[in-house]
């Protein structure tokens, strides 16, 4: 797990800025390291800028290792859309998105996936800043309501509105 996180940090912090253009430029996309308030809190995200609109995807995960060689991978892929108010280099935005939290377990070579999960609908207000001398570093923070519902038809669990929070550090190109 430590190696995976280290590799992701190296890619985001060192390799991706090499793709950045120099001087005055039109930003077309971003690759970011993501920290979120999920059971899968660490991951990576990509976003493409289409004028004042940003379309993106995130993949966050968390690995829980067992003492008997079993492991559980909590997976949380998501997709979102952002509407930026002003220049993307320093702007507030509104975000709407969805994510699906599930888990996969392994034990002695067997792999089993849950056939249900949590479907999450997120809305947020956030701030995005593109920083640095070459304008190739990105910082973004967002917070807002989250509605969660379990996708198991046999479950009688109610998930009310909760808080959505996401913090991103990365690079733009």
DRENTORVEX-992541 format. One record per residue (C-alpha): y, x, z; residue in three letters. Coordinates in Angstrom, 1 decimal, m for minus. Example, Ala and Ser with C-alpha at 12.3 -4.5 7.8 and 13.67 -1.06 7.14 Angstrom:
2
<atom><v>m4.5</v><u>12.3</u><w>7.8</w><aa>ALA</aa></atom>
<atom><v>m1.1</v><u>13.7</u><w>7.1</w><aa>SER</aa></atom>
***
This chain:
173
<atom><v>0.0</v><u>0.0</u><w>0.0</w><aa>UNK</aa></atom>
<atom><v>2.4</v><u>2.8</u><w>0.9</w><aa>UNK</aa></atom>
<atom><v>1.7</v><u>4.5</u><w>m2.5</w><aa>UNK</aa></atom>
<atom><v>2.4</v><u>1.2</u><w>m4.3</w><aa>UNK</aa></atom>
<atom><v>5.8</v><u>0.7</u><w>m2.6</w><aa>UNK</aa></atom>
<atom><v>6.6</v><u>4.4</u><w>m3.2</w><aa>UNK</aa></atom>
<atom><v>5.8</v><u>4.1</u><w>m6.9</w><aa>UNK</aa></atom>
<atom><v>7.9</v><u>1.0</u><w>m7.2</w><aa>UNK</aa></atom>
<atom><v>10.9</v><u>2.7</u><w>m5.5</w><aa>UNK</aa></atom>
<atom><v>10.6</v><u>5.7</u><w>m7.8</w><aa>UNK</aa></atom>
<atom><v>10.6</v><u>3.5</u><w>m10.9</w><aa>UNK</aa></atom>
<atom><v>13.5</v><u>1.4</u><w>m9.8</w><aa>UNK</aa></atom>
<atom><v>15.7</v><u>4.3</u><w>m8.4</w><aa>UNK</aa></atom>
<atom><v>15.0</v><u>7.1</u><w>m10.9</w><aa>UNK</aa></atom>
<atom><v>13.3</v><u>6.0</u><w>m14.1</w><aa>UNK</aa></atom>
<atom><v>15.2</v><u>2.8</u><w>m14.8</w><aa>UNK</aa></atom>
<atom><v>18.7</v><u>4.4</u><w>m14.7</w><aa>UNK</aa></atom>
<atom><v>17.7</v><u>6.6</u><w>m17.6</w><aa>UNK</aa></atom>
<atom><v>17.7</v><u>3.4</u><w>m19.7</w><aa>UNK</aa></atom>
<atom><v>21.3</v><u>2.6</u><w>m18.8</w><aa>UNK</aa></atom>
<atom><v>24.0</v><u>3.0</u><w>m21.4</w><aa>UNK</aa></atom>
<atom><v>27.2</v><u>5.1</u><w>m20.8</w><aa>UNK</aa></atom>
<atom><v>30.8</v><u>4.0</u><w>m20.8</w><aa>UNK</aa></atom>
<atom><v>32.1</v><u>0.4</u><w>m21.3</w><aa>UNK</aa></atom>
<atom><v>29.1</v><u>m1.6</u><w>m22.0</w><aa>UNK</aa></atom>
<atom><v>27.7</v><u>m5.1</u><w>m22.1</w><aa>UNK</aa></atom>
<atom><v>24.9</v><u>m5.4</u><w>m19.5</w><aa>UNK</aa></atom>
<atom><v>21.7</v><u>m7.0</u><w>m21.0</w><aa>UNK</aa></atom>
<atom><v>19.3</v><u>m6.9</u><w>m18.0</w><aa>UNK</aa></atom>
<atom><v>18.3</v><u>m5.6</u><w>m14.7</w><aa>UNK</aa></atom>
<atom><v>15.2</v><u>m4.3</u><w>m12.9</w><aa>UNK</aa></atom>
<atom><v>15.3</v><u>m4.6</u><w>m9.1</w><aa>UNK</aa></atom>
<atom><v>13.4</v><u>m3.9</u><w>m5.9</w><aa>UNK</aa></atom>
<atom><v>13.2</v><u>m7.3</u><w>m4.1</w><aa>UNK</aa></atom>
<atom><v>13.1</v><u>m8.1</u><w>m0.4</w><aa>UNK</aa></atom>
<atom><v>12.6</v><u>m11.8</u><w>0.4</w><aa>UNK</aa></atom>
<atom><v>11.9</v><u>m14.1</u><w>3.3</w><aa>UNK</aa></atom>
<atom><v>8.3</v><u>m15.0</u><w>2.2</w><aa>UNK</aa></atom>
<atom><v>4.9</v><u>m14.2</u><w>3.5</w><aa>UNK</aa></atom>
<atom><v>4.9</v><u>m11.8</u><w>0.5</w><aa>UNK</aa></atom>
<atom><v>8.2</v><u>m10.1</u><w>1.2</w><aa>UNK</aa></atom>
<atom><v>8.3</v><u>m7.0</u><w>m1.0</w><aa>UNK</aa></atom>
<atom><v>8.2</v><u>m6.8</u><w>m4.8</w><aa>UNK</aa></atom>
<atom><v>10.0</v><u>m6.3</u><w>m8.1</w><aa>UNK</aa></atom>
<atom><v>12.2</v><u>m8.5</u><w>m10.2</w><aa>UNK</aa></atom>
<atom><v>13.6</v><u>m8.5</u><w>m13.7</w><aa>UNK</aa></atom>
<atom><v>16.5</v><u>m10.4</u><w>m15.1</w><aa>UNK</aa></atom>
<atom><v>18.1</v><u>m10.8</u><w>m18.5</w><aa>UNK</aa></atom>
<atom><v>21.8</v><u>m11.6</u><w>m18.8</w><aa>UNK</aa></atom>
<atom><v>22.8</v><u>m14.1</u><w>m21.5</w><aa>UNK</aa></atom>
<atom><v>26.5</v><u>m14.3</u><w>m21.1</w><aa>UNK</aa></atom>
<atom><v>27.2</v><u>m16.0</u><w>m17.8</w><aa>UNK</aa></atom>
<atom><v>23.6</v><u>m17.1</u><w>m17.4</w><aa>UNK</aa></atom>
<atom><v>20.8</v><u>m14.9</u><w>m16.0</w><aa>UNK</aa></atom>
<atom><v>17.1</v><u>m15.7</u><w>m16.5</w><aa>UNK</aa></atom>
<atom><v>14.6</v><u>m13.8</u><w>m14.4</w><aa>UNK</aa></atom>
<atom><v>11.2</v><u>m13.5</u><w>m12.8</w><aa>UNK</aa></atom>
<atom><v>10.1</v><u>m11.9</u><w>m9.5</w><aa>UNK</aa></atom>
<atom><v>6.7</v><u>m10.8</u><w>m8.2</w><aa>UNK</aa></atom>
<atom><v>6.4</v><u>m10.2</u><w>m4.5</w><aa>UNK</aa></atom>
<atom><v>3.3</v><u>m9.4</u><w>m2.5</w><aa>UNK</aa></atom>
<atom><v>1.9</v><u>m8.3</u><w>0.8</w><aa>UNK</aa></atom>
<atom><v>m1.5</v><u>m6.6</u><w>1.5</w><aa>UNK</aa></atom>
<atom><v>m3.3</v><u>m7.3</u><w>4.8</w><aa>UNK</aa></atom>
<atom><v>m6.3</v><u>m4.9</u><w>5.3</w><aa>UNK</aa></atom>
<atom><v>m9.2</v><u>m5.8</u><w>7.5</w><aa>UNK</aa></atom>
<atom><v>m11.3</v><u>m3.6</u><w>9.7</w><aa>UNK</aa></atom>
<atom><v>m14.6</v><u>m4.4</u><w>7.8</w><aa>UNK</aa></atom>
<atom><v>m13.4</v><u>m3.4</u><w>4.4</w><aa>UNK</aa></atom>
<atom><v>m11.9</v><u>m6.8</u><w>3.5</w><aa>UNK</aa></atom>
<atom><v>m8.4</v><u>m7.2</u><w>2.2</w><aa>UNK</aa></atom>
<atom><v>m6.1</v><u>m10.2</u><w>1.6</w><aa>UNK</aa></atom>
<atom><v>m3.4</v><u>m10.0</u><w>m1.0</w><aa>UNK</aa></atom>
<atom><v>m0.6</v><u>m12.6</u><w>m0.6</w><aa>UNK</aa></atom>
<atom><v>1.0</v><u>m13.2</u><w>m4.0</w><aa>UNK</aa></atom>
<atom><v>4.3</v><u>m14.9</u><w>m4.7</w><aa>UNK</aa></atom>
<atom><v>5.4</v><u>m15.0</u><w>m8.3</w><aa>UNK</aa></atom>
<atom><v>8.6</v><u>m16.8</u><w>m9.2</w><aa>UNK</aa></atom>
<atom><v>11.1</v><u>m17.7</u><w>m11.9</w><aa>UNK</aa></atom>
<atom><v>14.8</v><u>m18.4</u><w>m11.6</w><aa>UNK</aa></atom>
<atom><v>18.1</v><u>m19.1</u><w>m13.4</w><aa>UNK</aa></atom>
<atom><v>21.5</v><u>m17.9</u><w>m12.2</w><aa>UNK</aa></atom>
<atom><v>25.0</v><u>m19.1</u><w>m13.3</w><aa>UNK</aa></atom>
<atom><v>27.6</v><u>m16.4</u><w>m12.7</w><aa>UNK</aa></atom>
<atom><v>31.2</v><u>m17.3</u><w>m12.0</w><aa>UNK</aa></atom>
<atom><v>33.2</v><u>m14.5</u><w>m13.7</w><aa>UNK</aa></atom>
<atom><v>32.3</v><u>m11.0</u><w>m14.8</w><aa>UNK</aa></atom>
<atom><v>28.6</v><u>m10.1</u><w>m13.9</w><aa>UNK</aa></atom>
<atom><v>29.9</v><u>m6.8</u><w>m12.5</w><aa>UNK</aa></atom>
<atom><v>31.3</v><u>m8.5</u><w>m9.4</w><aa>UNK</aa></atom>
<atom><v>30.7</v><u>m12.2</u><w>m9.2</w><aa>UNK</aa></atom>
<atom><v>29.4</v><u>m15.1</u><w>m7.1</w><aa>UNK</aa></atom>
<atom><v>26.7</v><u>m17.2</u><w>m8.6</w><aa>UNK</aa></atom>
<atom><v>24.5</v><u>m20.3</u><w>m8.1</w><aa>UNK</aa></atom>
<atom><v>20.7</v><u>m19.9</u><w>m8.4</w><aa>UNK</aa></atom>
<atom><v>17.9</v><u>m22.3</u><w>m9.0</w><aa>UNK</aa></atom>
<atom><v>14.3</v><u>m21.3</u><w>m9.1</w><aa>UNK</aa></atom>
<atom><v>10.7</v><u>m21.9</u><w>m8.3</w><aa>UNK</aa></atom>
<atom><v>7.9</v><u>m19.8</u><w>m6.8</w><aa>UNK</aa></atom>
<atom><v>4.2</v><u>m20.3</u><w>m6.0</w><aa>UNK</aa></atom>
<atom><v>2.7</v><u>m18.6</u><w>m2.9</w><aa>UNK</aa></atom>
<atom><v>m1.1</v><u>m18.1</u><w>m2.8</w><aa>UNK</aa></atom>
<atom><v>m3.6</v><u>m15.5</u><w>m1.6</w><aa>UNK</aa></atom>
<atom><v>m6.6</v><u>m13.6</u><w>m2.9</w><aa>UNK</aa></atom>
<atom><v>m9.2</v><u>m12.0</u><w>m0.6</w><aa>UNK</aa></atom>
<atom><v>m11.8</v><u>m9.3</u><w>m1.2</w><aa>UNK</aa></atom>
<atom><v>m14.8</v><u>m8.5</u><w>0.9</w><aa>UNK</aa></atom>
<atom><v>m17.7</v><u>m6.2</u><w>0.0</w><aa>UNK</aa></atom>
<atom><v>m17.0</v><u>m6.5</u><w>m3.8</w><aa>UNK</aa></atom>
<atom><v>m16.5</v><u>m10.3</u><w>m3.8</w><aa>UNK</aa></atom>
<atom><v>m13.1</v><u>m11.7</u><w>m4.8</w><aa>UNK</aa></atom>
<atom><v>m12.1</v><u>m15.1</u><w>m3.8</w><aa>UNK</aa></atom>
<atom><v>m8.8</v><u>m16.9</u><w>m4.5</w><aa>UNK</aa></atom>
<atom><v>m7.3</v><u>m19.9</u><w>m2.8</w><aa>UNK</aa></atom>
<atom><v>m7.4</v><u>m23.0</u><w>m4.9</w><aa>UNK</aa></atom>
<atom><v>m4.1</v><u>m24.2</u><w>m3.3</w><aa>UNK</aa></atom>
<atom><v>m0.8</v><u>m22.7</u><w>m2.3</w><aa>UNK</aa></atom>
<atom><v>2.8</v><u>m23.4</u><w>m1.5</w><aa>UNK</aa></atom>
<atom><v>5.0</v><u>m24.6</u><w>m4.3</w><aa>UNK</aa></atom>
<atom><v>8.6</v><u>m23.6</u><w>m3.5</w><aa>UNK</aa></atom>
<atom><v>11.8</v><u>m24.9</u><w>m5.0</w><aa>UNK</aa></atom>
<atom><v>14.8</v><u>m22.7</u><w>m4.2</w><aa>UNK</aa></atom>
<atom><v>18.6</v><u>m23.1</u><w>m4.6</w><aa>UNK</aa></atom>
<atom><v>21.1</v><u>m20.6</u><w>m3.4</w><aa>UNK</aa></atom>
<atom><v>24.6</v><u>m19.2</u><w>m3.5</w><aa>UNK</aa></atom>
<atom><v>24.8</v><u>m15.5</u><w>m4.0</w><aa>UNK</aa></atom>
<atom><v>26.9</v><u>m12.4</u><w>m4.8</w><aa>UNK</aa></atom>
<atom><v>26.1</v><u>m9.8</u><w>m7.4</w><aa>UNK</aa></atom>
<atom><v>27.7</v><u>m6.4</u><w>m7.7</w><aa>UNK</aa></atom>
<atom><v>27.2</v><u>m3.7</u><w>m10.3</w><aa>UNK</aa></atom>
<atom><v>28.2</v><u>m0.4</u><w>m8.8</w><aa>UNK</aa></atom>
<atom><v>28.4</v><u>3.3</u><w>m9.5</w><aa>UNK</aa></atom>
<atom><v>30.4</v><u>5.7</u><w>m11.7</w><aa>UNK</aa></atom>
<atom><v>28.2</v><u>4.8</u><w>m14.7</w><aa>UNK</aa></atom>
<atom><v>27.9</v><u>1.1</u><w>m13.6</w><aa>UNK</aa></atom>
<atom><v>24.1</v><u>1.2</u><w>m13.5</w><aa>UNK</aa></atom>
<atom><v>23.3</v><u>0.3</u><w>m9.9</w><aa>UNK</aa></atom>
<atom><v>22.9</v><u>m3.3</u><w>m8.8</w><aa>UNK</aa></atom>
<atom><v>23.2</v><u>m5.0</u><w>m5.5</w><aa>UNK</aa></atom>
<atom><v>22.6</v><u>m8.7</u><w>m5.1</w><aa>UNK</aa></atom>
<atom><v>22.2</v><u>m11.1</u><w>m2.1</w><aa>UNK</aa></atom>
<atom><v>21.5</v><u>m14.8</u><w>m2.0</w><aa>UNK</aa></atom>
<atom><v>20.9</v><u>m17.5</u><w>0.5</w><aa>UNK</aa></atom>
<atom><v>20.3</v><u>m21.3</u><w>0.4</w><aa>UNK</aa></atom>
<atom><v>17.9</v><u>m24.1</u><w>1.0</w><aa>UNK</aa></atom>
<atom><v>14.2</v><u>m24.0</u><w>0.1</w><aa>UNK</aa></atom>
<atom><v>11.9</v><u>m27.0</u><w>m0.2</w><aa>UNK</aa></atom>
<atom><v>8.2</v><u>m26.2</u><w>0.2</w><aa>UNK</aa></atom>
<atom><v>5.1</v><u>m28.4</u><w>m0.4</w><aa>UNK</aa></atom>
<atom><v>1.5</v><u>m27.5</u><w>m0.2</w><aa>UNK</aa></atom>
<atom><v>m0.6</v><u>m28.1</u><w>m3.3</w><aa>UNK</aa></atom>
<atom><v>m3.8</v><u>m29.0</u><w>m1.5</w><aa>UNK</aa></atom>
<atom><v>m4.4</v><u>m32.7</u><w>m2.0</w><aa>UNK</aa></atom>
<atom><v>m6.4</v><u>m33.0</u><w>1.2</w><aa>UNK</aa></atom>
<atom><v>m3.7</v><u>m31.5</u><w>3.4</w><aa>UNK</aa></atom>
<atom><v>m1.5</v><u>m33.7</u><w>5.6</w><aa>UNK</aa></atom>
<atom><v>1.0</v><u>m30.9</u><w>6.3</w><aa>UNK</aa></atom>
<atom><v>4.7</v><u>m31.6</u><w>5.7</w><aa>UNK</aa></atom>
<atom><v>7.0</v><u>m28.7</u><w>4.9</w><aa>UNK</aa></atom>
<atom><v>10.6</v><u>m29.5</u><w>5.4</w><aa>UNK</aa></atom>
<atom><v>13.6</v><u>m27.8</u><w>4.0</w><aa>UNK</aa></atom>
<atom><v>13.7</v><u>m24.1</u><w>5.1</w><aa>UNK</aa></atom>
<atom><v>16.0</v><u>m21.1</u><w>4.4</w><aa>UNK</aa></atom>
<atom><v>15.7</v><u>m19.1</u><w>1.2</w><aa>UNK</aa></atom>
<atom><v>16.9</v><u>m15.5</u><w>1.4</w><aa>UNK</aa></atom>
<atom><v>16.7</v><u>m12.7</u><w>m1.2</w><aa>UNK</aa></atom>
<atom><v>18.1</v><u>m9.1</u><w>m1.3</w><aa>UNK</aa></atom>
<atom><v>17.9</v><u>m7.0</u><w>m4.4</w><aa>UNK</aa></atom>
<atom><v>18.6</v><u>m3.3</u><w>m5.2</w><aa>UNK</aa></atom>
<atom><v>18.1</v><u>m2.0</u><w>m8.6</w><aa>UNK</aa></atom>
<atom><v>19.5</v><u>m0.9</u><w>m11.9</w><aa>UNK</aa></atom>
<atom><v>21.1</v><u>m2.5</u><w>m15.0</w><aa>UNK</aa></atom>
<atom><v>20.7</v><u>m1.6</u><w>m18.6</w><aa>UNK</aa></atom>
***
